[in-house]
Amino acid sequence: MSKLFSTLIIKNITLKNRIVMSPMCQYKAIDGFTNDWHMVHLGSRAVGGTGLIITEATAVSPEGRITPGDIGLWNDEHIHGLSRIVNFIHLQGAIAGIQLAHAGRKASCAVPQEDGKQLDEKHGGWQTVAPGDIPFIAGDRAPESLNKEGICKVISDFKAAAGRARVAGFKVVEIHSAHGYLLHEFLSPLSNQRTDEYGGSFENRTRLLQQVIDAVKSVWPAENPLFVRISATDWTEGGWTMEESVKLAYKLKDMGVDLIDCSSGGNVYNAKIPVGPGYQVPFSEAVRKIGILTGTVGFITTARQAESILQEEKADLVFLARELLRSPYFPLLAAWELGVDVT
């Protein structure tokens, strides 16, 4: 029996299969608003049989966008467009999830098709913020170090965005604490050299993420799943480690997080990452051993590869990105390949 096409119940949702559309930035929004591109991009994968569809990184504030083309959820006017997409996804028998994010020092960049470099304020950019004044790339302007008021605003922005996500009808929220964006920047000693209660020790560096989770939980329905995406390692000496990820997983489990989405990297510009098929699967396997659901990502491109990951109990969900860009109907093709009869 195929495990890839088995159902998974998480709190009040039932996923019809274990295939997840991983968040992928599209750079097609204007002032944070979704449009027909996002409807087709997300909706076509729901039609194609994916069990859980997660939006691209959705900025909780204007300054939290990676680029001016990111979608956002920092005001109530963004709700309508997202709700339209959510309703369509649910009509296809899939579940709609949203990834809430703040880009931190990696914000204020041009969209990739316009070179992706950081924009200054004269060219449509904005002042970035971070744990300190260390830029992501040497030569970029320094981010502004968040003071206590700024940290409180970040927490409040995540909370408000989660409340809007509930109104829009999303069934899953994922907090983005990976890929070198703001919450990951606080986790890693390479980007967080603060000396106050948000820096130094493991407990201090994880404090902001824990406060964001508590704030989100205060407005997110208890019966709806809450995911957190982490970068399990910085792939750089002196950075965030796999051992710390496991230690963090225990905390997140105790806080009521339902699943940890295990990725890696993104916080060090020139990190040497041994990219290859399934190269991040060991991270989800290690975290899963503490007794929490996990998702795995990264160069998973075939039905049999995804099936074996689940059969070997290395993850509970398989997050696909580029393969779903190449093949929006991948789940239907995978079912045929694995001999599973699906509608």
Phi, psi and omega per residue, in radians:
M1 nan 2.358 -3.128
S2 -1.266 2.248 3.048
K3 -1.434 -0.504 3.122
L4 -1.041 -0.550 -3.119
F5 -1.888 0.407 2.978
S6 -1.560 2.706 3.127
T7 -1.364 2.776 3.045
L8 -2.413 2.137 3.097
I9 -1.698 2.154 3.032
I10 -2.199 1.904 -3.067
K11 0.944 -2.059 -3.021
N12 -1.716 0.191 3.103
I13 -1.978 2.619 3.030
T14 -2.133 2.003 3.079
L15 -1.458 2.292 -3.084
K16 -1.291 -0.332 3.029
N17 -2.681 -3.135 -3.042
R18 -1.755 0.313 -3.119
I19 -1.677 2.212 -3.125
V20 -2.091 2.380 2.978
M21 -1.436 1.971 -3.113
S22 -1.226 2.552 3.104
P23 -1.018 2.264 3.127
M24 -2.390 2.054 -3.135
C25 -1.072 2.427 -3.119
Q26 -1.963 -0.372 3.078
Y27 1.027 0.648 -3.071
K28 -2.051 0.006 -3.085
A29 -1.468 2.787 3.019
I30 -2.188 2.118 -3.100
D31 0.951 0.555 3.098
G32 1.519 -0.119 -3.047
F33 -1.483 2.352 3.022
T34 -1.304 2.862 3.138
N35 -2.593 -2.885 -3.076
D36 -1.081 -0.535 3.103
W37 -0.988 -0.825 -3.082
H38 -1.188 -0.617 3.078
M39 -1.062 -0.803 -3.123
V40 -1.226 -0.780 -3.119
H41 -1.021 -0.899 -3.097
L42 -1.389 -0.715 -3.086
G43 -1.162 -0.630 -3.111
S44 -1.171 -0.565 3.104
R45 -1.276 -0.524 3.032
A46 -1.169 -0.762 3.075
V47 -1.063 -0.609 -3.115
G48 -1.309 -0.024 2.995
G49 1.834 0.038 3.122
T50 -1.136 2.408 -3.060
G51 -1.328 -0.713 -3.127
L52 -2.275 2.194 -3.140
I53 -1.911 2.084 3.124
I54 -1.962 2.245 3.130
T55 -1.080 2.847 2.991
E56 -1.056 2.903 3.074
A57 -0.878 2.069 -3.046
T58 -1.882 2.026 -2.990
A59 -1.213 2.365 3.126
V60 -1.517 -0.118 3.088
S61 -2.727 2.774 3.122
P62 -1.016 -0.694 -3.126
E63 -1.318 -0.144 3.108
G64 -1.544 -0.006 3.119
R65 -1.312 2.514 2.993
I66 -1.216 -0.790 -3.121
T67 -2.383 2.906 3.041
P68 -1.120 -0.223 -3.130
G69 -1.616 0.092 -3.128
D70 -1.339 2.611 3.011
I71 -1.403 2.752 -3.069
G72 -2.443 2.930 3.085
L73 -2.541 0.805 -3.098
W74 -1.706 -0.070 2.977
N75 -2.527 2.842 -3.018
D76 -1.111 -0.408 -3.121
E77 -1.183 -0.333 3.110
H78 -1.311 -0.303 -3.006
I79 -1.111 -0.749 -2.995
H80 -1.027 -0.866 -3.104
G81 -1.105 -0.691 3.106
L82 -1.186 -0.678 -3.139
S83 -1.079 -0.674 3.098
R84 -1.042 -0.750 3.126
I85 -1.201 -0.748 3.121
V86 -0.999 -0.813 -3.117
N87 -1.057 -0.705 3.137
F88 -1.153 -0.764 3.124
I89 -1.025 -0.790 -3.116
H90 -1.169 -0.552 3.090
L91 -1.144 -0.391 3.133
Q92 -1.554 0.044 3.134
G93 1.484 0.146 3.070
A94 -1.698 2.996 3.085
I95 -1.929 2.384 -3.137
A96 -1.711 2.227 3.055
G97 -2.182 2.826 -3.136
I98 -2.317 2.427 3.058
Q99 -1.777 2.082 3.129
L100 -1.672 2.350 -2.956
A101 -2.574 2.746 2.955
H102 -2.395 2.166 -2.995
A103 -1.378 -0.218 3.095
G104 1.009 -2.289 -3.073
R105 -1.261 -0.208 3.128
K106 -1.639 0.246 3.125
A107 -1.479 3.141 3.028
S108 1.051 0.783 3.112
C109 -1.941 2.678 2.999
A110 -1.181 2.696 3.065
V111 -1.106 2.672 -3.049
P112 -0.962 -0.654 -3.120
Q113 -1.214 -0.134 3.061
E114 -2.028 0.505 2.996
D115 1.655 -0.309 3.031
G116 1.269 0.067 -3.100
K117 -1.350 2.783 -3.108
Q118 -1.131 2.376 -3.128
L119 -1.650 2.425 2.992
D120 -1.531 3.005 -3.023
E121 -1.187 -0.362 3.095
K122 -1.309 -0.286 -3.075
H123 -2.104 0.582 3.056
G124 1.573 0.134 3.126
G125 -1.600 -3.017 -3.125
W126 -2.673 2.905 3.134
Q127 -1.216 2.213 3.099
T128 -1.529 2.834 3.115
V129 -2.265 2.746 -3.072
A130 -2.863 3.112 3.044
P131 -1.062 -0.586 3.139
G132 -2.585 -2.808 -3.031
D133 -1.766 0.428 -3.127
I134 -1.542 2.055 3.120
P135 -1.282 2.770 3.115
F136 -1.199 -0.768 3.124
I137 -2.042 2.264 3.103
A138 -0.974 2.277 -3.107
G139 1.829 -0.412 3.000
D140 -1.206 2.719 3.109
R141 -1.202 2.638 -3.063
A142 -1.208 2.415 3.012
P143 -1.250 2.798 3.072
E144 -1.469 2.267 3.128
S145 -1.244 2.210 -3.113
L146 -1.201 2.225 2.995
N147 -1.563 -3.102 -3.076
K148 -1.053 -0.690 3.123
E149 -1.107 -0.740 3.125
G150 -1.126 -0.685 3.098
I151 -1.123 -0.727 3.101
C152 -1.073 -0.652 3.108
K153 -1.136 -0.744 3.100
V154 -1.014 -0.825 3.140
I155 -1.068 -0.792 3.133
S156 -1.110 -0.648 -3.141
D157 -1.160 -0.728 3.087
F158 -1.103 -0.738 3.139
K159 -1.083 -0.817 -3.113
A160 -1.126 -0.705 3.137
A161 -1.146 -0.673 3.102
A162 -1.120 -0.666 3.078
G163 -1.102 -0.702 3.109
R164 -1.196 -0.619 3.096
A165 -1.084 -0.658 3.086
R166 -1.109 -0.779 3.136
V167 -1.105 -0.637 -3.132
A168 -1.227 -0.270 3.062
G169 1.772 0.111 3.110
F170 -1.101 2.551 -3.134
K171 -1.801 -0.279 3.134
V172 -2.354 2.386 2.975
V173 -2.026 2.332 3.014
E174 -2.037 2.215 3.066
I175 -1.570 2.179 -3.079
H176 -1.497 1.881 3.116
S177 -2.203 0.744 -3.070
A178 -2.386 -3.113 2.921
H179 1.031 0.449 3.057
G180 1.382 0.204 3.084
Y181 -1.494 -3.136 -2.817
L182 -0.904 -0.884 -3.067
L183 -1.166 -0.615 3.039
H184 -1.165 -0.653 3.113
E185 -1.020 -0.621 3.089
F186 -1.260 -0.586 -3.119
L187 -1.185 -0.677 -2.980
S188 -1.518 2.271 3.091
P189 -1.185 -0.222 3.092
L190 -1.291 -0.535 -3.136
S191 -1.901 -0.229 -3.128
N192 -2.027 1.792 3.105
Q193 -2.066 0.542 3.118
R194 -1.197 2.781 3.114
T195 -2.071 0.133 3.104
D196 -1.686 -2.806 -3.067
E197 -1.256 -0.031 3.100
Y198 -1.858 0.152 -3.124
G199 -2.478 2.865 3.085
G200 1.700 -1.659 -3.063
S201 -1.255 2.840 3.051
F202 -0.978 -0.784 -3.124
E203 -1.047 -0.743 -3.121
N204 -1.215 -0.729 -3.105
R205 -1.204 -0.427 3.110
T206 -1.626 -0.025 -3.041
R207 -1.067 -0.806 -3.080
L208 -1.115 -0.768 3.103
L209 -1.024 -0.757 3.134
Q210 -1.113 -0.675 3.125
Q211 -1.199 -0.643 3.078
V212 -1.124 -0.761 3.119
I213 -1.050 -0.811 3.125
D214 -1.048 -0.714 -3.136
A215 -1.155 -0.751 3.118
V216 -1.113 -0.757 -3.131
K217 -1.088 -0.456 -3.111
S218 -1.211 -0.324 3.138
V219 -2.124 -0.250 -3.128
W220 -1.537 2.304 -3.087
P221 -0.981 2.349 -3.091
A222 -1.078 -0.450 -3.117
E223 -1.464 -0.100 3.132
N224 -1.710 2.469 -3.113
P225 -1.162 2.572 3.068
L226 -2.187 2.118 3.115
F227 -1.899 2.749 2.976
V228 -2.316 2.262 3.036
R229 -1.674 2.284 3.093
I230 -2.166 2.720 2.862
S231 -1.653 1.959 -2.996
A232 -1.180 -0.392 3.085
T233 -2.672 2.644 3.034
D234 -1.483 -0.117 -3.092
W235 1.015 0.475 -3.088
T236 -2.537 2.351 3.128
E237 -1.014 2.351 -3.140
G238 1.536 -0.021 -3.120
G239 -1.706 -2.916 3.075
W240 -1.122 2.434 -3.016
T241 -2.108 2.880 3.058
M242 -1.067 -0.672 3.121
E243 -1.075 -0.698 3.097
E244 -1.200 -0.571 3.113
S245 -1.124 -0.715 3.093
V246 -1.142 -0.740 3.106
K247 -1.078 -0.726 3.093
L248 -1.135 -0.676 -3.117
A249 -1.019 -0.690 3.079
Y250 -1.032 -0.752 3.134
K251 -1.112 -0.807 -3.095
L252 -1.121 -0.670 3.079
K253 -1.047 -0.801 3.138
D254 -1.114 -0.487 -3.128
M255 -1.431 -0.117 3.111
G256 1.695 0.198 3.026
V257 -1.176 2.400 -3.025
D258 -1.609 -0.512 -3.106
L259 -2.670 2.476 3.048
I260 -1.929 2.125 -3.127
D261 -1.601 1.903 -2.927
C262 -1.714 1.855 3.021
S263 -2.004 -2.772 3.092
S264 -2.860 2.893 3.018
G265 1.256 -2.996 3.058
G266 1.734 -0.206 -3.061
N267 -1.768 -0.191 3.139
V268 -2.179 2.100 -2.991
Y269 -1.021 -0.711 -3.050
N270 -1.950 0.510 3.131
A271 -1.094 2.489 3.092
K272 -1.608 1.856 -3.060
I273 -1.943 2.161 -3.109
P274 -1.382 1.244 -3.046
V275 -1.186 2.380 3.086
G276 -3.076 3.008 -3.121
P277 -0.912 2.151 3.072
G278 1.128 0.418 -3.025
Y279 -1.147 -0.288 -3.127
Q280 -1.798 -0.017 -3.118
V281 -1.016 -0.681 3.127
P282 -1.002 -0.452 3.136
F283 -1.205 -0.825 3.134
S284 -1.151 -0.612 3.116
E285 -1.098 -0.777 -3.120
A286 -1.157 -0.758 -3.141
V287 -1.166 -0.677 -3.110
R288 -1.056 -0.488 -3.094
K289 -1.153 -0.262 3.112
I290 -1.452 -0.097 3.094
G291 1.708 0.535 3.063
I292 -2.198 2.603 3.086
L293 -1.138 2.521 3.091
T294 -2.349 2.735 2.977
G295 -2.079 2.602 3.115
T296 -2.130 2.664 -3.038
V297 -2.449 2.917 2.919
G298 1.813 1.762 3.057
F299 0.970 0.735 2.980
I300 -1.760 1.983 -2.908
T301 -2.235 -0.118 -3.122
T302 -2.264 2.752 3.123
A303 -1.100 -0.747 -3.076
R304 -1.220 -0.593 3.063
Q305 -1.105 -0.824 3.123
A306 -1.109 -0.725 3.132
E307 -1.067 -0.768 -3.091
S308 -1.165 -0.622 3.099
I309 -1.022 -0.762 -3.118
L310 -1.291 -0.729 -3.141
Q311 -1.094 -0.595 3.136
E312 -1.490 0.089 3.065
E313 1.010 0.766 3.089
K314 -1.693 -0.162 3.091
A315 -2.906 2.887 3.086
D316 -1.834 -0.430 3.083
L317 -2.345 2.590 3.090
V318 -1.973 2.061 -3.129
F319 -1.636 2.122 3.132
L320 -1.938 2.400 3.119
A321 -2.081 -1.509 -3.050
R322 -1.006 -0.601 -3.136
E323 -1.128 -0.579 3.079
L324 -1.330 -0.412 2.996
L325 -1.200 -0.734 3.136
R326 -1.225 -0.621 -3.009
S327 -2.443 1.533 -3.117
P328 -1.025 -0.413 -3.117
Y329 -1.781 0.406 -3.137
F330 -0.862 -0.781 -3.111
P331 -1.047 -0.672 3.131
L332 -1.190 -0.678 3.085
L333 -1.177 -0.681 3.119
A334 -1.111 -0.718 3.119
A335 -1.060 -0.757 3.109
W336 -1.082 -0.737 -3.114
E337 -1.146 -0.627 -3.098
L338 -1.569 0.007 3.109
G339 1.281 0.516 -3.130
V340 -1.789 2.324 3.132
D341 -1.557 1.916 3.098
V342 -2.087 2.768 -3.140
T343 -1.151 nan nan
